[in-house]
Amino acid sequence: MADPRILSRRDSHSHSDVSDAVSSSTSPRDTAPSASAAPAPVMRSGPPGQRTLLVPDVNAPTLPAHGAPVAALAVLQQATCPATPIAAPSEWAWDARAGILTLNKVFIFEEEIRDLLENYPDAQHVVVQPDLVTDSALRLIGLLGAATKVTSIHFSRPINSRGGTDARPYLDSHSAEALADLVKKNPALTKLAFSKCPYITSEFFNALANHLKDNLTVAAIEISNSGDVPMEQTESLLGQAIAGLLSKNRGVRTVIAPANRISGSGAAAIGAALARNKSLTTLDLGFNGIDSDGARALFDGLRKNKKTALSRLDLSRCAMDERSAKSLGKLLKKNTSMTEIIVGNVKDPEGRRHIANGVSANKSGCNVRFA
């Protein structure tokens, strides 16, 4: 009889269960509001010349009185009202329930950011979506130092009219240093996220790993659809940067890095780092096209680490052959921290036997799922 802990995974790609109020296209993490809490209105600025009060609301927050883009606001229509099309995306948005301040404007002026941060001091999450250039990103990161309650910053590219994202990089090694300085000044900032930024260079992530090596407050790093990966290439350098972070940092507990084309040597480098890391609890490398050798390197690295804290490993769609399945079986027999492992489908009967034997001998009740 098949072990009930070995499950076929039917759902699409999913990430860790780490709660988070900020969403990305590959990592939904919206924090559900309390059922007893009254729904707070969402405040958005409208397109230039079209900013109107769509739905009057006597309970709406007091409107800011200064700063041109901030002075004219609109309350989004509730779900029961007819939808009103908006000609252009709003310049910024405030979600009072989740405490999310989203910056959408292409050109951001320092006065506007200061006004927003002053008028919304309770912002806990900042989403940066503008088409920034490097010097603008540096100024923006500097201004965020005033947001002392912010717990996460999420850099993302907006979808352009052609259905893609802008290819120009706006985060570099200087931006990484600025972010690290911001983290030092703001111990409440525990998460950094980057999504839909396909041309952020590995130089940025390497520099960020170096600057965060002594940091113990940042607990989560999320990187999806990012890294310097032109379409004609099959592998990014992001794996080496993640390996550097895991080797040098003792505070990061969650790394979510799906769909970044990490494979081969990148996975092997991460595997070597896992042999020494004692703090990481969740690692998501799903949908990266990791080959069987890379998967085996990850399993071997974890097996060598007797003090690993890792409890969840997602390698969705990774290649699995008899050798990698055997390595996973050995890991399961020795590991006592893992509770869930997701791997690509194992077609080889001998490979499935290795995994089944490992699950039977596992002492932590680890579930193995195939995706």
N, C-alpha and C positions, 0 to 999 in steps of 0.2 A: 504494500500500500504506500502511495506517495506521501511523503512528509507534508503535513498541512502548512508548514512554514515556507515551503517552496511554492510560490504563487506565480501564475501567469499574469502579467500586467497588461490590462486592456486599455487603460486610460492613456491619454496623450501625455506629453512631457510635463512633469511637475517638479517643483523644487522642494526645498526643506520646509518644515512647518514653523520656521522661525517667524513670529508675529511681526508685522511691519505695516505701517500706514501708507507707505509709498509703493506704487505699482510700477511694473515695467511690462513690456509686451511678452516677455518670456518668463516673468517671475511675479505672478499676482500675489500681492501681500497687503491687501487693504485691511485695516483694522475695523471690524464691525462695530458700529456705535452701540451704546447701551440701549436696550429695548425701552427703558423708561425715560431716556433723554428725549427732549423735544427736538425735532429736526431743525437744525440751524440753517439759515439761508446761505447760499454760496454767492460770494461777491465777485463780480468780474467787471473789468473795464470793457467798454465796447470799442468798435473800430472808430478811428478819428471821425468826428462829425456825426456819429450815429449813436452816441452813448445816451441811452434813455432808461428810465425805470420801467422794466418790462412787467413786473408784478409788484404793485404796491404792497409793502409789508411794514406794519407799524412796529414790529419787533426787530426789524433789521438793525444791525450795529450802526452807531453814529458814523456818518461819512467823514472821512478826513477832509480838512479844510485847506490844505496847502499842497503844492506840487501839481502842476497842470494835469498829468496823466492820472493822478490819484484823486483829484477833486471830483471828477465825474465818474460815477459808478453805476452799475445796474445789477438788480437782483435777478438771478436766473429764474425762469418760470418753473413752477413745481410740476411734478410728473402728470398731475391731473389737468394741466392747462394745455391748450393746443401749442404745438411746437412752433417756434418762430425762427426761421432761418437767419443765421448771422453771416454777413458777407465775408468777414475776415476773422481770423482767430483773435481772441482778446489779448491785450498786451500783458496781462497778468491775471491771476486768479487766486482767490482765498477760500479755502474750504475750512469753515469754522469747526465742523464736527471732528475732523481728523487733524486739524492744526497744520494743514499743508498750504504753503505759499508757493505758487508756480509762476515762474518768470518765462513769458513767451515772446517778448518783444525782441526784434532783431537788433536794434540799437538801444542799449541800456545806458541811461545817464546816471551818474553817481547820485545826483539829487533825488532821482526817482527811487533808487534803492534805499537811500537813507529814509525817505518818507515812508516807504512800505514797511521797513523794519521798525520804524518809530510807531506807526499806526497799528501794527500787528506784532506786539512784543511777545505774544504767546505762541508764535509760530514754532512748531516742533520739527517740521520737515520742510526742506527747501528743495524744489525741483527746478533745475536750470536747463531750459530748453532753447535759449536763443542761439542764433548763428554767430557765436562769438569769435573774435580773433584773440590771439595769445595775450596781448597787453590788456584787452578788456577782461579776459578771464582772471588775470592777476588782480586787477582793480576790484572785480566783483568778489573774489575770495577774501581780499582784504576788508571789504565792507561787511562781509558776513561775520566778522569778528564781533560785531555789535549784537548779534543774535545769540545771546547766551543760553537760551533755552532750546536751541536747535539740537536735535539728536541725530539727524541724518541729512546728508546732502546727496542729491541724485543728479548727475550730469547726463543729459540725453540730447539727441538731435531730433528736431521736429521733422515730420515727413513733408517733403516739398511737393510742389504741384505735379511733378513727374512720378510721384510715388516712391521716391528714394530719399536718401539723406545726403546732406552736403559732405563732400569728401575732404574739405579743408580741415587740418588738425587745429585745435585751439588749446589743447593741454599738452605741455611739454615738461621738461625737467624742472624749469623754474616754477611752473604751476604746482608740481609735486611738492617742491620745497615750501611753497606758500600754504598748501593744504596741510602739510605736516606742522607748520607753525600755528595754523589755525586750530588744529587738534590739541596742541600743547596749551593754548590759551583757553580752550573750551572743553573741559573734561566731560561735559554732557554729550559731546559729539561722539557717538559710538558706531556709526555706520557710514560708509562711503560707497556709492553705487554709480556705475557707468553703464549705459545701455544705448544701443543704436548709434554708436560712435565708431564706425568701422576703421577710421584712419587715425585714431589716437595711437601714437607710436609706442612700441615696447620700451623706448627710452623713458617715457613718462612712468610706466608701471615699475620699471627697474629702479628709477629714482625714488618713487613712492615707497617701495620696499625698503630701500636703504634708509630713508628718513624716518620710517616708522619702526625701525629695528628695536628701539628701546621703549616704544610706546605700549602701554598696558591698558589704555582706555578704549581704543577702537576694537570692537568685537566682531564686526561683520564687514566683509568686502564682497560686493557683487559686481560682476563684469559680464555682460551678455552682448553678443553681436558686436564685439569691440576688438581692438588689436589691429596692428598694421598688416592687414591681409588683403592684398589685391586679389581679384577673382581668379587670376591665372595661377596663383600659388595654392599649394595644398596644405600648408602648415604655417602657423604663426609662431612668433617668438614669445607669446604670452605665457606659455608653460614654464619657461625658464624664469620669468619674472615672478610667477606665483610660487615657484620653488624657492626663489630667493626670499620671498616674504615668509614662507613657512619655516625656512631655515634660521632666519634672523629674529623673527618676532615671537614673543611668548604670550601675547594677549589676544590675538585674533582667534576666535572660536568657530566662525562660520565663513566659508569661502564658497560663493555661488558663481560659477563661471561656465555656463552652458553656451553652446553654439559659437565658439570662438576659433574653430578649426585647430584646436590643440591636438596633436597626435605625435607619434614617434618619439623623438628625443625629448619633447616637452613633457609627455607623460612619464618618461623614464626619469627626468629631472625631479618631477613632483614626487615620484615614488621614492627616490633617494632622500628627499627632504622629509617624507613621512616616516622614514626610519628613525628620525631624531626628534620630530615634533611631539610635544607632550600636551599641547593646549587645544588643538583643533578638535571640534566635535562633529562638524558637518562639512562635507565636501561634495559639491555637485559639479561634475565634469561631463554631464550628459550631452548628447548630440554634438560631440566634437569630432566624431569619426576616429576615435582612438582604436588602434589596431590591437591584435591579440598580444603582441610583444609589449606594447605599452600597458595593457591591462595587467599582464603578468608582472611587470615591474612595479605597478602600484600594489598589487597583492603581496609581492615579496617584501617590499619596503615596510608595509604594515606588519607583516609577520615577524620581522626582525625587531620591531619596537615593542618591548615588553611593557612600556609605560604609556602607550598611546591612549588618548581619550576619545578617539574617533568612534562615533556611534552610528553615523549614517553616511553611506557612500553611494552616490548616484553616477553610474557609468552607462546610462541609457544609450542604446544603439552602438555600444562598443563591440568590436569583433571578439569572438570567443572561440578558441579551438581547444583541443584536448589538453594541451600544455597549460594554457591559461586557466582552464577549468580545474585542472589538478592543483595548480597553485592556489586557487580560491578555496578548494577543499582543505588544503593544508592550513590556510589562514583560519578558516572556521574552526578547525580542531584546536587551535592554540589560543585564539582571541577570546577575550571575555568582556570586551566593551561594545562590540558591534551589536546593533539591534535591527538594522535594515541595510541590505546591499541590493542595488539594482544593476543588472548587467544586461548585455545584449543576449539575444536568443542563442541557446546552446543546442545545436542540432546533433552533435556527436553523442551517441549513447554512452560511451565510456566517460566522456566529459560530464554528463549528467550524473553518472554513478559517483564520480569523485565529489561532486557538489553535494549530492544526497548524503554520502557518508560523512562529509564535513558538517552538514546541518545536524545530523543525528548525534554527532559528538560535541556539538557546540554547547557551551555552558551558560551563554547569555540569552538564549532564546532568539537568536538572530533569524530574521526572515530574509529569504532570497527571492527576488522578483526578476522576471525576465521582460525586457522591453526592446 
